[in-house]
Amino acid sequence: MFAGEHGDCTKKVGNEAKAACTVSFASLNLTPEQKTKMEAVMSEHQKAGCTEASEAKYMKEVEGILTAEQYAKFKAECKKGENKDAQA
């Protein structure tokens, strides 16, 4: 994962970043177990702050939780959020 791949998290602090990812979670048809794991990883990521290293760790953890299809959709959703921020 490259920094900024799921949006410019330095601009999305706290609830904004979580809200964007929660919308993505809803569209991924996660199992209850996946949802629990994703929420934990997202919470850890927010606590760690937005650095290139934390972004890489977050995306690697997400990739390990989701199926290949879900991960592809997750990345696509993140790109959409990134594009919205660029237009705002």
N, CA, C and O atoms as CSV, one atom per row, in Angstrom:
chain,resi,resn,atom,element,x,y,z
A,1,MET,N,N,0.847,-1.176,0.000
A,1,MET,CA,C,0.000,0.000,0.000
A,1,MET,C,C,0.885,1.228,0.000
A,1,MET,O,O,1.933,1.253,0.646
A,2,PHE,N,N,0.467,2.223,-0.711
A,2,PHE,CA,C,1.203,3.472,-0.749
A,2,PHE,C,C,0.435,4.515,0.044
A,2,PHE,O,O,-0.795,4.496,0.069
A,3,ALA,N,N,1.142,5.410,0.680
A,3,ALA,CA,C,0.498,6.433,1.497
A,3,ALA,C,C,-0.542,7.178,0.686
A,3,ALA,O,O,-0.304,7.543,-0.465
A,4,GLY,N,N,-1.684,7.398,1.288
A,4,GLY,CA,C,-2.736,8.146,0.620
A,4,GLY,C,C,-3.637,7.298,-0.239
A,4,GLY,O,O,-4.565,7.821,-0.857
A,5,GLU,N,N,-3.395,5.998,-0.300
A,5,GLU,CA,C,-4.198,5.170,-1.196
A,5,GLU,C,C,-5.655,5.111,-0.777
A,5,GLU,O,O,-6.533,4.945,-1.624
A,6,HIS,N,N,-5.928,5.242,0.505
A,6,HIS,CA,C,-7.336,5.257,0.902
A,6,HIS,C,C,-7.757,6.653,1.339
A,6,HIS,O,O,-8.614,6.809,2.208
A,7,GLY,N,N,-7.165,7.636,0.749
A,7,GLY,CA,C,-7.527,9.023,1.012
A,7,GLY,C,C,-6.394,9.733,1.734
A,7,GLY,O,O,-5.471,9.090,2.235
A,8,ASP,N,N,-6.461,11.032,1.787
A,8,ASP,CA,C,-5.442,11.811,2.467
A,8,ASP,C,C,-5.800,11.862,3.940
A,8,ASP,O,O,-6.503,12.769,4.385
A,9,CYS,N,N,-5.316,10.890,4.690
A,9,CYS,CA,C,-5.774,10.783,6.072
A,9,CYS,C,C,-5.251,11.898,6.955
A,9,CYS,O,O,-5.764,12.070,8.061
A,10,THR,N,N,-4.268,12.659,6.532
A,10,THR,CA,C,-3.835,13.790,7.347
A,10,THR,C,C,-4.920,14.858,7.375
A,10,THR,O,O,-4.975,15.667,8.301
A,11,LYS,N,N,-5.774,14.862,6.371
A,11,LYS,CA,C,-6.888,15.809,6.349
A,11,LYS,C,C,-8.148,15.212,6.958
A,11,LYS,O,O,-9.064,15.939,7.342
A,12,LYS,N,N,-8.193,13.878,7.044
A,12,LYS,CA,C,-9.367,13.188,7.582
A,12,LYS,C,C,-9.040,12.684,8.976
A,12,LYS,O,O,-8.624,11.536,9.137
A,13,VAL,N,N,-9.218,13.505,9.961
A,13,VAL,CA,C,-8.871,13.126,11.314
A,13,VAL,C,C,-10.134,12.666,12.037
A,13,VAL,O,O,-11.206,13.243,11.853
A,14,GLY,N,N,-10.003,11.634,12.853
A,14,GLY,CA,C,-11.102,11.187,13.698
A,14,GLY,C,C,-12.311,10.705,12.941
A,14,GLY,O,O,-12.209,9.803,12.109
A,15,ASN,N,N,-13.459,11.297,13.220
A,15,ASN,CA,C,-14.732,10.802,12.703
A,15,ASN,C,C,-14.847,10.833,11.190
A,15,ASN,O,O,-15.463,9.943,10.604
A,16,GLU,N,N,-14.269,11.833,10.545
A,16,GLU,CA,C,-14.370,11.901,9.084
A,16,GLU,C,C,-13.780,10.666,8.431
A,16,GLU,O,O,-14.400,10.077,7.545
A,17,ALA,N,N,-12.588,10.266,8.857
A,17,ALA,CA,C,-11.945,9.090,8.276
A,17,ALA,C,C,-12.753,7.850,8.595
A,17,ALA,O,O,-12.935,6.987,7.737
A,18,LYS,N,N,-13.237,7.753,9.819
A,18,LYS,CA,C,-14.009,6.585,10.212
A,18,LYS,C,C,-15.315,6.529,9.428
A,18,LYS,O,O,-15.722,5.453,8.991
A,19,ALA,N,N,-15.969,7.651,9.246
A,19,ALA,CA,C,-17.229,7.672,8.510
A,19,ALA,C,C,-17.028,7.201,7.077
A,19,ALA,O,O,-17.838,6.440,6.549
A,20,ALA,N,N,-15.963,7.647,6.458
A,20,ALA,CA,C,-15.699,7.248,5.079
A,20,ALA,C,C,-15.487,5.740,4.999
A,20,ALA,O,O,-16.004,5.084,4.094
A,21,CYS,N,N,-14.733,5.194,5.939
A,21,CYS,CA,C,-14.458,3.762,5.925
A,21,CYS,C,C,-15.675,2.950,6.324
A,21,CYS,O,O,-15.858,1.839,5.827
A,22,THR,N,N,-16.508,3.470,7.202
A,22,THR,CA,C,-17.724,2.757,7.594
A,22,THR,C,C,-18.635,2.595,6.390
A,22,THR,O,O,-19.244,1.538,6.220
A,23,VAL,N,N,-18.742,3.605,5.562
A,23,VAL,CA,C,-19.536,3.512,4.344
A,23,VAL,C,C,-18.975,2.398,3.466
A,23,VAL,O,O,-19.733,1.597,2.919
A,24,SER,N,N,-17.668,2.344,3.332
A,24,SER,CA,C,-17.037,1.285,2.557
A,24,SER,C,C,-17.331,-0.077,3.159
A,24,SER,O,O,-17.629,-1.022,2.428
A,25,PHE,N,N,-17.252,-0.196,4.482
A,25,PHE,CA,C,-17.526,-1.473,5.131
A,25,PHE,C,C,-18.924,-1.955,4.771
A,25,PHE,O,O,-19.124,-3.133,4.474
A,26,ALA,N,N,-19.884,-1.048,4.798
A,26,ALA,CA,C,-21.272,-1.416,4.528
A,26,ALA,C,C,-21.443,-1.985,3.120
A,26,ALA,O,O,-22.274,-2.867,2.904
A,27,SER,N,N,-20.675,-1.494,2.182
A,27,SER,CA,C,-20.821,-1.940,0.796
A,27,SER,C,C,-20.050,-3.224,0.490
A,27,SER,O,O,-20.142,-3.757,-0.616
A,28,LEU,N,N,-19.289,-3.722,1.469
A,28,LEU,CA,C,-18.434,-4.882,1.224
A,28,LEU,C,C,-19.082,-6.218,1.573
A,28,LEU,O,O,-18.503,-7.269,1.301
A,29,ASN,N,N,-20.265,-6.197,2.166
A,29,ASN,CA,C,-20.938,-7.429,2.596
A,29,ASN,C,C,-20.033,-8.266,3.496
A,29,ASN,O,O,-19.800,-9.448,3.243
A,30,LEU,N,N,-19.534,-7.635,4.542
A,30,LEU,CA,C,-18.632,-8.308,5.469
A,30,LEU,C,C,-19.377,-9.316,6.336
A,30,LEU,O,O,-20.554,-9.137,6.651
A,31,THR,N,N,-18.675,-10.374,6.715
A,31,THR,CA,C,-19.214,-11.292,7.707
A,31,THR,C,C,-19.107,-10.585,9.054
A,31,THR,O,O,-18.342,-9.628,9.181
A,32,PRO,N,N,-19.854,-11.033,10.060
A,32,PRO,CA,C,-19.715,-10.399,11.386
A,32,PRO,C,C,-18.272,-10.439,11.892
A,32,PRO,O,O,-17.802,-9.478,12.502
A,33,GLU,N,N,-17.577,-11.531,11.644
A,33,GLU,CA,C,-16.179,-11.649,12.081
A,33,GLU,C,C,-15.288,-10.638,11.350
A,33,GLU,O,O,-14.434,-10.002,11.968
A,34,GLN,N,N,-15.489,-10.491,10.033
A,34,GLN,CA,C,-14.702,-9.521,9.267
A,34,GLN,C,C,-14.976,-8.104,9.765
A,34,GLN,O,O,-14.058,-7.296,9.901
A,35,LYS,N,N,-16.241,-7.812,10.033
A,35,LYS,CA,C,-16.607,-6.471,10.481
A,35,LYS,C,C,-15.906,-6.144,11.797
A,35,LYS,O,O,-15.372,-5.048,11.966
A,36,THR,N,N,-15.910,-7.093,12.721
A,36,THR,CA,C,-15.254,-6.890,14.011
A,36,THR,C,C,-13.763,-6.637,13.811
A,36,THR,O,O,-13.196,-5.723,14.409
A,37,LYS,N,N,-13.134,-7.452,12.968
A,37,LYS,CA,C,-11.698,-7.285,12.711
A,37,LYS,C,C,-11.404,-5.950,12.034
A,37,LYS,O,O,-10.437,-5.276,12.388
A,38,MET,N,N,-12.225,-5.565,11.069
A,38,MET,CA,C,-12.016,-4.300,10.354
A,38,MET,C,C,-12.153,-3.110,11.304
A,38,MET,O,O,-11.374,-2.159,11.238
A,39,GLU,N,N,-13.146,-3.173,12.185
A,39,GLU,CA,C,-13.331,-2.077,13.136
A,39,GLU,C,C,-12.127,-1.958,14.067
A,39,GLU,O,O,-11.694,-0.853,14.394
A,40,ALA,N,N,-11.589,-3.105,14.493
A,40,ALA,CA,C,-10.422,-3.087,15.374
A,40,ALA,C,C,-9.202,-2.507,14.655
A,40,ALA,O,O,-8.467,-1.699,15.221
A,41,VAL,N,N,-8.994,-2.927,13.401
A,41,VAL,CA,C,-7.850,-2.441,12.613
A,41,VAL,C,C,-7.987,-0.940,12.357
A,41,VAL,O,O,-7.007,-0.201,12.438
A,42,MET,N,N,-9.195,-0.499,12.049
A,42,MET,CA,C,-9.429,0.922,11.791
A,42,MET,C,C,-9.172,1.743,13.058
A,42,MET,O,O,-8.572,2.817,12.999
A,43,SER,N,N,-9.624,1.235,14.188
A,43,SER,CA,C,-9.411,1.928,15.455
A,43,SER,C,C,-7.916,2.043,15.753
A,43,SER,O,O,-7.438,3.104,16.156
A,44,GLU,N,N,-7.188,0.957,15.557
A,44,GLU,CA,C,-5.731,0.966,15.753
A,44,GLU,C,C,-5.061,1.983,14.833
A,44,GLU,O,O,-4.171,2.728,15.244
A,45,HIS,N,N,-5.508,1.996,13.584
A,45,HIS,CA,C,-4.932,2.906,12.590
A,45,HIS,C,C,-5.142,4.362,13.008
A,45,HIS,O,O,-4.231,5.182,12.894
A,46,GLN,N,N,-6.330,4.675,13.485
A,46,GLN,CA,C,-6.615,6.047,13.900
A,46,GLN,C,C,-5.770,6.447,15.099
A,46,GLN,O,O,-5.315,7.588,15.182
A,47,LYS,N,N,-5.554,5.519,16.031
A,47,LYS,CA,C,-4.730,5.806,17.209
A,47,LYS,C,C,-3.274,6.027,16.814
A,47,LYS,O,O,-2.588,6.870,17.393
A,48,ALA,N,N,-2.803,5.263,15.820
A,48,ALA,CA,C,-1.409,5.343,15.389
A,48,ALA,C,C,-1.101,6.660,14.684
A,48,ALA,O,O,0.047,7.104,14.656
A,49,GLY,N,N,-2.124,7.275,14.120
A,49,GLY,CA,C,-1.908,8.497,13.361
A,49,GLY,C,C,-1.578,8.164,11.917
A,49,GLY,O,O,-1.341,7.005,11.577
A,50,CYS,N,N,-1.566,9.147,11.099
A,50,CYS,CA,C,-1.368,8.924,9.675
A,50,CYS,C,C,0.073,9.160,9.263
A,50,CYS,O,O,0.516,10.292,9.074
A,51,THR,N,N,0.774,8.071,9.133
A,51,THR,CA,C,2.125,8.111,8.609
A,51,THR,C,C,2.186,7.094,7.483
A,51,THR,O,O,1.289,6.263,7.343
A,52,GLU,N,N,3.205,7.155,6.709
A,52,GLU,CA,C,3.346,6.196,5.618
A,52,GLU,C,C,3.381,4.769,6.176
A,52,GLU,O,O,2.791,3.857,5.598
A,53,ALA,N,N,4.076,4.584,7.303
A,53,ALA,CA,C,4.180,3.263,7.916
A,53,ALA,C,C,2.823,2.773,8.427
A,53,ALA,O,O,2.478,1.605,8.242
A,54,SER,N,N,2.056,3.654,9.064
A,54,SER,CA,C,0.750,3.229,9.587
A,54,SER,C,C,-0.219,2.942,8.450
A,54,SER,O,O,-1.055,2.044,8.556
A,55,GLU,N,N,-0.112,3.699,7.365
A,55,GLU,CA,C,-0.945,3.441,6.183
A,55,GLU,C,C,-0.635,2.059,5.600
A,55,GLU,O,O,-1.544,1.295,5.275
A,56,ALA,N,N,0.644,1.755,5.473
A,56,ALA,CA,C,1.068,0.472,4.911
A,56,ALA,C,C,0.595,-0.674,5.793
A,56,ALA,O,O,0.089,-1.680,5.297
A,57,LYS,N,N,0.760,-0.518,7.093
A,57,LYS,CA,C,0.328,-1.561,8.039
A,57,LYS,C,C,-1.179,-1.753,7.951
A,57,LYS,O,O,-1.664,-2.884,7.905
A,58,TYR,N,N,-1.912,-0.662,7.928
A,58,TYR,CA,C,-3.378,-0.712,7.857
A,58,TYR,C,C,-3.831,-1.460,6.603
A,58,TYR,O,O,-4.661,-2.365,6.690
A,59,MET,N,N,-3.305,-1.097,5.462
A,59,MET,CA,C,-3.732,-1.734,4.215
A,59,MET,C,C,-3.342,-3.206,4.183
A,59,MET,O,O,-4.093,-4.028,3.658
A,60,LYS,N,N,-2.186,-3.553,4.731
A,60,LYS,CA,C,-1.768,-4.950,4.771
A,60,LYS,C,C,-2.706,-5.754,5.665
A,60,LYS,O,O,-3.078,-6.877,5.324
A,61,GLU,N,N,-3.090,-5.188,6.803
A,61,GLU,CA,C,-4.019,-5.867,7.708
A,61,GLU,C,C,-5.385,-6.030,7.060
A,61,GLU,O,O,-6.004,-7.089,7.163
A,62,VAL,N,N,-5.854,-4.986,6.395
A,62,VAL,CA,C,-7.144,-5.040,5.708
A,62,VAL,C,C,-7.121,-6.137,4.639
A,62,VAL,O,O,-8.070,-6.909,4.506
A,63,GLU,N,N,-6.034,-6.189,3.890
A,63,GLU,CA,C,-5.907,-7.193,2.833
A,63,GLU,C,C,-5.976,-8.609,3.408
A,63,GLU,O,O,-6.487,-9.520,2.757
A,64,GLY,N,N,-5.466,-8.792,4.619
A,64,GLY,CA,C,-5.501,-10.096,5.267
A,64,GLY,C,C,-6.879,-10.478,5.792
A,64,GLY,O,O,-7.157,-11.659,5.995
A,65,ILE,N,N,-7.730,-9.507,6.010
A,65,ILE,CA,C,-9.076,-9.750,6.545
A,65,ILE,C,C,-10.076,-10.004,5.424
A,65,ILE,O,O,-10.917,-10.897,5.523
A,66,LEU,N,N,-9.982,-9.219,4.363
A,66,LEU,CA,C,-10.965,-9.275,3.285
A,66,LEU,C,C,-10.619,-10.335,2.242
A,66,LEU,O,O,-9.465,-10.738,2.101
A,67,THR,N,N,-11.640,-10.773,1.518
A,67,THR,CA,C,-11.392,-11.629,0.361
A,67,THR,C,C,-10.785,-10.749,-0.730
A,67,THR,O,O,-10.821,-9.523,-0.635
A,68,ALA,N,N,-10.233,-11.372,-1.757
A,68,ALA,CA,C,-9.627,-10.601,-2.853
A,68,ALA,C,C,-10.658,-9.667,-3.480
A,68,ALA,O,O,-10.346,-8.521,-3.806
A,69,GLU,N,N,-11.871,-10.150,-3.646
A,69,GLU,CA,C,-12.938,-9.333,-4.257
A,69,GLU,C,C,-13.308,-8.158,-3.352
A,69,GLU,O,O,-13.467,-7.030,-3.819
A,70,GLN,N,N,-13.443,-8.434,-2.063
A,70,GLN,CA,C,-13.776,-7.364,-1.117
A,70,GLN,C,C,-12.655,-6.324,-1.062
A,70,GLN,O,O,-12.922,-5.124,-1.013
A,71,TYR,N,N,-11.413,-6.780,-1.070
A,71,TYR,CA,C,-10.275,-5.863,-0.996
A,71,TYR,C,C,-10.228,-4.957,-2.223
A,71,TYR,O,O,-9.964,-3.760,-2.112
A,72,ALA,N,N,-10.486,-5.539,-3.388
A,72,ALA,CA,C,-10.499,-4.737,-4.621
A,72,ALA,C,C,-11.585,-3.664,-4.527
A,72,ALA,O,O,-11.371,-2.519,-4.925
A,73,LYS,N,N,-12.739,-4.039,-4.004
A,73,LYS,CA,C,-13.832,-3.084,-3.864
A,73,LYS,C,C,-13.479,-2.022,-2.816
A,73,LYS,O,O,-13.776,-0.841,-2.997
A,74,PHE,N,N,-12.846,-2.452,-1.724
A,74,PHE,CA,C,-12.420,-1.529,-0.673
A,74,PHE,C,C,-11.486,-0.466,-1.241
A,74,PHE,O,O,-11.657,0.725,-0.982
A,75,LYS,N,N,-10.494,-0.906,-2.020
A,75,LYS,CA,C,-9.546,0.034,-2.622
A,75,LYS,C,C,-10.266,0.982,-3.586
A,75,LYS,O,O,-9.958,2.173,-3.638
A,76,ALA,N,N,-11.226,0.449,-4.347
A,76,ALA,CA,C,-11.981,1.295,-5.282
A,76,ALA,C,C,-12.793,2.342,-4.521
A,76,ALA,O,O,-12.851,3.503,-4.925
A,77,GLU,N,N,-13.415,1.929,-3.427
A,77,GLU,CA,C,-14.197,2.866,-2.607
A,77,GLU,C,C,-13.287,3.950,-2.035
A,77,GLU,O,O,-13.655,5.124,-1.989
A,78,CYS,N,N,-12.112,3.548,-1.606
A,78,CYS,CA,C,-11.167,4.516,-1.042
A,78,CYS,C,C,-10.736,5.529,-2.097
A,78,CYS,O,O,-10.604,6.717,-1.802
A,79,LYS,N,N,-10.520,5.070,-3.306
A,79,LYS,CA,C,-10.155,5.974,-4.407
A,79,LYS,C,C,-11.274,6.982,-4.647
A,79,LYS,O,O,-11.006,8.160,-4.885
A,80,LYS,N,N,-12.536,6.523,-4.585
A,80,LYS,CA,C,-13.663,7.439,-4.779
A,80,LYS,C,C,-13.644,8.532,-3.725
A,80,LYS,O,O,-13.845,9.706,-4.036
A,81,GLY,N,N,-13.399,8.143,-2.465
A,81,GLY,CA,C,-13.329,9.117,-1.377
A,81,GLY,C,C,-12.199,10.097,-1.578
A,81,GLY,O,O,-12.330,11.286,-1.285
A,82,GLU,N,N,-11.080,9.588,-2.084
A,82,GLU,CA,C,-9.914,10.428,-2.353
A,82,GLU,C,C,-10.247,11.452,-3.440
A,82,GLU,O,O,-9.866,12.618,-3.335
A,83,ASN,N,N,-10.948,11.020,-4.468
A,83,ASN,CA,C,-11.323,11.924,-5.550
A,83,ASN,C,C,-12.299,12.988,-5.075
A,83,ASN,O,O,-12.220,14.137,-5.511
A,84,LYS,N,N,-13.217,12.625,-4.189
A,84,LYS,CA,C,-14.163,13.602,-3.647
A,84,LYS,C,C,-13.416,14.693,-2.890
A,84,LYS,O,O,-13.731,15.876,-3.019
A,85,ASP,N,N,-12.409,14.283,-2.087
A,85,ASP,CA,C,-11.632,15.249,-1.333
A,85,ASP,C,C,-10.891,16.208,-2.263
A,85,ASP,O,O,-10.789,17.400,-1.974
A,86,ALA,N,N,-10.386,15.701,-3.356
A,86,ALA,CA,C,-9.644,16.521,-4.301
A,86,ALA,C,C,-10.549,17.582,-4.951
A,86,ALA,O,O,-10.108,18.681,-5.288
A,87,GLN,N,N,-11.821,17.214,-5.114
A,87,GLN,CA,C,-12.771,18.149,-5.757
A,87,GLN,C,C,-13.309,19.163,-4.765
A,87,GLN,O,O,-13.753,20.239,-5.166
A,88,ALA,N,N,-13.279,18.844,-3.485
A,88,ALA,CA,C,-13.898,19.717,-2.460
A,88,ALA,C,C,-13.132,21.000,-2.266
A,88,ALA,O,O,-13.520,21.833,-1.447
